[in-house]
Amino acid sequence: MHLAPFVVGDGIDTTVAGDVYDTGLQYPAARFGGEGRIIGRVYELTDLSNALAHLDQVEGAVRGLYRRVTVDTESGHTAWAYECGDDALLVRHLPHGDWARRG
């Protein structure tokens, strides 16, 4: 929703090394690297500096909840992502790596 004004095209399904967690707050948290796989999408963005500034606010990057990092995806893209910076948000590990299947 927050990303929509900046998105070009439909995006690309991909995965990235890491683990995804349910925070219990209706949004996910991720830690990148390791043996796990996170399922997601990569989107091309317009007005990148404004898009990232907006997303930094939404993701709580300024307050240290999440930090913006680059990740290398399995589809061969380098992308910006937000990694959890607060262990208290890592409530329930989702071993399948798919936030949409959190059930």
C-alpha positions, 0 to 999 in steps of 0.5 A: 500500500505504501509502496504503490505510488512509486511502483513501476510494473508488476514486480518479479517473484523471487526469494532471498536468503533469510528468515521471516517472522510474525511480529503479532502486530499484523506485519512481518519481520525479516532477518537476512542471510543464513540457510532459510529462504524468504519468499517475496517480490522485487519492484522497480521504483520511480522517484527512488529517494522519495520512495526510500525516505517514505519507506524509512518512516513507515518501517520505523527505520528512524526509530531503530525498529528496522534498518534498510539493507541491500539484499541479493535475490535468487532472481539476480537482482540487488534490492533494498529491504528492511531488516528487523532491528529489534529482537522483541519483534521476532515473535514466531518464526515462519519456517516456510518463509512466506508471510502470506501463509502465516495462518 
